[in-house]
Amino acid sequence: IFTSLVTTIVQPIINTGLGRTASPEMAISAFSVAWSLGYIFTNPLNMFHQLPMNFLEDDNRESEKAIKLFGGIISIFLTLLLIIISFTPVGMYILTKWIGASQQISVMSMDVLKLISFLPLLIVTREYLWGVLMRDKLTKVIGRGKIVSLSTLIVSMLACSFINFANPAIIGALGMISAELSEFIYLVIINMRHKREKSYSEIHGNQNIG
C-alpha cells in the first residue's frame, strides 16, 4: 500500500519541479508526452518481482540463472526498442503522426526519451531485488527504499529547477533517473548485507548442529 501511495505522488512532484522552470507549460507537456510513450516499455517490467518471489530457490542455482537470464533478455530488448525510438527518426514519427504532438513538443520529448531509454535495465534489477526481499519477508526494506527514492526525487527536482536548461523537460527525466538509481543502490547494498547475514547464520547454525 505504501509503495503504491509513493508511486501516485511521483508525477505531482515532477510536475511541481517542472512548473518552476522558465517554460512550465512546455516542460510539463513535453515530459508527459515522452513519459506516456516510455511507460509502454517500462510498465511490463513492474510485475517482474513475482518471478524471484515465487520461483527463486536458495539451493537451486539453475532457477536463479534462469530468472536473471529472462530478466536480462526482456530488459535489454525493451531498452533497445527505446534506444531505436529515442535516437532515430522513428521517435519523431511516432510523436508527431501517432500521438499528434507538435513539432516543438516532439523535439523536447525526444531529449527526455534519450535519457530514460536505459530505465528498463534499472527497473528489472530493482524488481528482482524486490522479489528476493519479498520472498524473505523483508517488505519493510522495500518501503525504506521507496522513501530513499522519493527523497532523492524531491532533492533532484528542487536542485535542477535552479539550473537553466535549454530543454526544461529533461528535469523530469533527470529526477526519475536519480530516484531509480538511488533506490537501486540502496537495495543492492541491503541485499548484499542480507546475503552475508543469511550465510553467516546458516554456517553457524550448521556448526551448532554438528
C-alpha positions in Angstrom: 0.0 0.0 0.0 2.8 2.4 1.0 4.7 1.8 -2.3 1.5 2.4 -4.3 1.0 5.6 -2.4 4.5 6.8 -3.2 4.1 5.9 -6.8 0.9 8.1 -7.1 2.7 11.2 -5.8 5.8 10.9 -8.1 4.1 12.6 -11.0 2.8 15.6 -9.0 6.3 16.1 -7.6 7.8 16.1 -11.1 5.1 18.5 -12.3 5.8 20.8 -9.4 9.5 20.8 -10.3 8.8 21.4 -14.0 6.4 24.2 -13.0 9.3 26.1 -11.5 11.1 26.3 -14.9 11.1 29.2 -17.3 8.7 27.4 -19.6 6.5 25.4 -17.3 3.7 24.6 -19.8 6.1 23.4 -22.5 8.2 21.4 -19.9 5.2 19.6 -18.4 3.7 18.8 -21.8 6.9 17.5 -23.3 7.7 15.4 -20.3 4.2 14.0 -20.1 4.2 13.1 -23.8 7.7 11.4 -23.5 6.8 9.5 -20.4 3.5 8.3 -21.9 5.4 6.7 -24.7 8.3 5.5 -22.5 5.9 3.9 -20.0 4.8 1.5 -22.6 8.3 0.0 -22.5 8.8 0.1 -18.7 5.3 -1.0 -17.5 5.7 -4.7 -18.5 8.6 -4.9 -16.0 6.6 -3.8 -13.0 5.5 -7.3 -12.1 8.9 -9.0 -12.6 9.3 -9.3 -8.9 6.7 -12.1 -9.0 9.3 -14.4 -10.6 12.0 -14.3 -7.9 9.4 -14.1 -5.2 7.7 -17.3 -6.3 10.3 -19.3 -8.2 13.7 -18.5 -6.8 15.2 -21.3 -4.6 18.2 -20.9 -2.4 19.5 -24.4 -3.1 18.8 -24.2 -6.9 21.3 -22.2 -8.8 19.6 -23.0 -12.1 16.4 -21.2 -11.0 18.4 -18.1 -10.2 20.2 -18.2 -13.5 17.0 -18.7 -15.5 15.2 -15.8 -13.8 18.2 -13.5 -14.2 18.6 -14.5 -17.9 14.9 -13.9 -18.6 15.1 -10.5 -16.9 18.2 -9.6 -18.8 16.8 -10.6 -22.1 13.5 -8.7 -21.6 15.1 -5.5 -20.2 17.8 -5.4 -23.0 15.1 -5.9 -25.6 12.9 -3.1 -24.2 16.0 -0.9 -23.8 17.0 -1.5 -27.5 13.4 -0.6 -28.6 13.6 2.6 -26.6 17.0 3.5 -28.0 15.7 3.0 -31.5 12.8 5.3 -30.8 14.9 7.9 -29.0 17.9 8.1 -31.3 16.3 7.6 -34.8 13.5 9.4 -36.8 11.2 6.6 -35.7 10.6 8.5 -32.4 9.7 11.8 -34.2 7.3 9.9 -36.5 5.5 8.3 -33.5 5.3 11.5 -31.6 4.1 13.7 -34.4 2.0 11.3 -36.5 0.6 8.7 -34.0 0.4 10.8 -30.8 -0.2 14.1 -32.6 2.3 16.2 -30.6 3.5 19.5 -32.1 7.0 19.7 -33.7 8.4 21.7 -30.7 6.9 19.4 -28.1 8.2 16.3 -30.0 11.7 17.7 -30.2 11.7 18.3 -26.5 10.2 14.9 -25.8 12.9 13.2 -27.8 15.5 14.5 -25.4 13.5 13.1 -22.5 13.2 9.7 -24.2 17.0 9.6 -24.8 17.6 10.0 -21.0 15.0 7.4 -19.9 15.9 4.8 -22.6 18.1 2.9 -20.1 15.5 2.8 -17.3 14.3 -0.8 -18.2 17.7 -2.1 -17.1 17.4 -0.4 -13.7 13.8 -1.3 -13.2 14.2 -5.0 -13.9 17.1 -5.2 -11.4 15.1 -3.3 -8.8 12.1 -5.6 -9.4 14.4 -8.7 -9.0 15.7 -7.4 -5.7 12.1 -6.6 -4.6 11.2 -10.2 -5.3 14.1 -11.6 -3.3 13.2 -9.3 -0.3 9.5 -10.2 -0.5 10.3 -13.9 -0.6 12.4 -13.4 2.6 9.6 -11.3 4.2 11.7 -8.1 4.3 9.0 -5.9 2.9 9.9 -3.0 5.3 13.2 -2.7 3.4 11.2 -2.1 0.2 9.3 0.7 1.9 12.5 2.3 3.1 13.9 2.1 -0.5 10.8 4.0 -1.7 11.5 6.7 0.9 15.1 6.9 -0.4 13.7 7.2 -4.0 11.1 9.8 -3.1 13.6 11.9 -1.1 16.1 11.8 -4.0 13.4 12.8 -6.4 12.4 15.8 -4.4 16.0 17.0 -3.9 17.0 16.4 -7.5 13.9 18.2 -8.8 14.5 21.1 -6.5 18.2 21.3 -7.4 17.5 21.0 -11.2 14.8 23.7 -11.1 17.5 26.3 -10.3 19.5 25.3 -13.5 18.5 27.0 -16.7 18.4 24.0 -19.1 17.8 24.7 -22.8 15.2 22.0 -22.6 13.5 22.2 -19.2 11.6 18.9 -19.8 14.7 16.9 -19.2 14.5 17.9 -15.5 11.7 15.4 -15.1 13.8 12.6 -16.7 16.8 13.5 -14.5 14.7 13.4 -11.4 13.3 10.0 -12.3 16.7 8.6 -13.1 18.1 9.9 -9.9 15.2 8.4 -7.9 15.5 5.0 -9.6 19.3 4.9 -9.2 19.3 5.8 -5.5 16.7 3.1 -4.8 18.7 0.6 -6.9 21.9 1.4 -4.9 20.1 1.2 -1.6 18.5 -2.2 -2.5 21.8 -3.6 -3.8 23.6 -2.7 -0.5 20.8 -4.1 1.6 20.6 -7.3 -0.4 24.3 -7.8 -0.1 24.1 -7.3 3.7 21.1 -9.7 3.9 23.0 -12.4 1.9 26.0 -12.1 4.3 23.8 -12.4 7.3 22.0 -15.3 5.8 25.2 -17.1 5.0 26.6 -16.4 8.5 23.5 -17.8 10.2 23.5 -20.9 8.0 27.2 -21.6 8.7 26.9 -21.1 12.4 23.6 -23.0 12.5 25.3 -26.0 10.9 28.2 -25.8 13.3 25.8 -25.8 16.3 24.0 -28.8 14.8 27.4 -30.5 14.4 
